[in-house]
Amino acid sequence: MSFKLQRESTGEVLVLDESGTLGTGGEATVYSVADDNRLAAKVYLKPNDDRARKLAVMAANPPAKTTPEKPDIAWPLDLLWTTGRRSRIAGFLMPRVEDMAPIIDIYSPHARLKSRPWFDYRLLLKTCISLAGAVETAHKSGYVIGDLNHSNIFVAPDGRVTLIDAD
């Protein structure tokens, strides 16, 4: 099943499909964006006005250091609106996190040896520094991280970290 949402910045209508589901949680589902593999769309199951206001502020005020090319935080880049007569914010576009592993696969020695045997102490240290940098990026911009846990931290093969679930 597919559905349409409209980008706030360009007015472009995106068609999202359940077959492109990247992940799902209690509040939202994350979809791939067919026309741009660098982006993912987070769509809320129950959109509401409070969340819409927060997302509008976040999209208009990204942390200074985060870039879509190599994000340290998967920050909202653009808002997604429902189409039709009663349009409302349904979610947002963010950088797509690919070829990264949850941090538990890195800090657990057993999991690390299975999934990334090349990951040595140098890369572990780089991961720690990158994680501290991502947290610093949010804090220096005046944001508070409300849910920092092992399922929201992803690590690239080179030790670079991206925080997800930033909303």
SVG drawing of the C-alpha trace seen along z (x, -y; Angstrom):
<svg xmlns="http://www.w3.org/2000/svg" viewBox="-11 -28 55 42">
<polyline fill="none" stroke="black" stroke-width="0.4" points="0.0,0.0 1.3,-3.5 0.4,-7.0 1.4,-10.5 2.9,-13.3 4.1,-16.7 7.4,-18.3 7.1,-21.7 10.2,-23.3 9.4,-22.4 5.8,-21.3 7.0,-18.0 4.6,-15.1 6.4,-12.0 4.9,-8.5 5.9,-6.3 5.3,-2.6 5.1,0.0 7.5,2.1 10.1,-0.7 9.8,-0.4 13.2,-0.8 12.0,-0.6 9.0,-1.0 8.4,-2.0 5.6,-2.9 5.2,-6.4 6.3,-6.3 7.5,-4.4 10.6,-5.3 10.4,-4.8 13.0,-5.0 12.5,-7.8 12.4,-6.2 13.6,-9.3 16.5,-10.0 18.4,-7.2 20.2,-9.8 16.9,-10.6 14.4,-8.7 10.9,-9.8 9.7,-9.5 5.9,-9.4 3.9,-9.5 1.1,-7.1 -0.8,-9.8 0.3,-13.2 -0.5,-16.0 -0.2,-19.8 2.4,-19.8 4.8,-17.5 4.2,-19.6 5.2,-22.8 8.4,-21.1 9.3,-19.7 8.8,-23.1 11.3,-24.7 13.8,-21.9 13.7,-22.0 14.2,-25.8 17.0,-25.6 19.4,-22.7 22.5,-22.2 25.3,-24.2 27.7,-21.3 25.3,-18.7 25.4,-18.3 23.1,-16.0 26.2,-14.5 27.8,-13.2 25.3,-13.8 26.2,-13.2 22.5,-13.6 19.7,-12.5 18.0,-15.9 14.7,-16.9 15.6,-18.5 12.1,-19.2 8.6,-18.7 6.1,-16.4 2.5,-17.4 -0.6,-15.3 -2.3,-16.1 -6.0,-16.9 -8.4,-19.4 -7.2,-19.1 -3.5,-19.2 -1.3,-18.8 2.3,-17.9 2.6,-14.1 6.4,-13.7 9.7,-14.8 12.6,-14.0 16.0,-13.3 19.4,-11.9 19.2,-8.2 21.5,-6.2 23.1,-3.4 25.9,-0.9 25.9,-1.6 25.5,0.7 23.8,0.1 26.5,-0.8 25.7,2.4 27.3,4.3 30.5,2.2 30.7,2.0 29.9,5.7 33.2,7.6 31.4,10.7 29.1,8.9 32.0,6.8 34.2,9.8 31.3,11.3 30.1,8.2 33.2,6.1 36.4,8.0 38.6,5.2 37.2,2.8 40.3,2.2 40.9,0.0 41.8,-2.9 38.3,-2.7 36.7,-2.2 38.3,-5.5 37.3,-7.2 33.7,-6.0 33.8,-7.5 35.1,-10.8 32.5,-10.9 29.7,-10.1 30.9,-12.9 31.0,-15.2 27.4,-14.4 26.2,-15.1 28.2,-18.3 26.7,-19.4 23.2,-19.1 24.1,-20.8 26.1,-23.7 23.0,-24.5 20.8,-24.6 19.1,-21.2 18.6,-18.6 18.8,-14.9 15.9,-13.2 16.5,-9.6 20.1,-8.7 20.4,-4.9 22.1,-2.1 19.3,-1.8 19.6,-5.4 23.3,-5.5 24.7,-4.0 28.3,-3.6 29.9,-3.6 32.7,-1.2 35.2,-4.1 33.9,-4.8 31.8,-7.8 28.6,-8.1 25.1,-9.2 22.3,-9.8 18.9,-8.8 15.4,-9.4 16.4,-13.1 12.8,-14.3"/>
</svg>
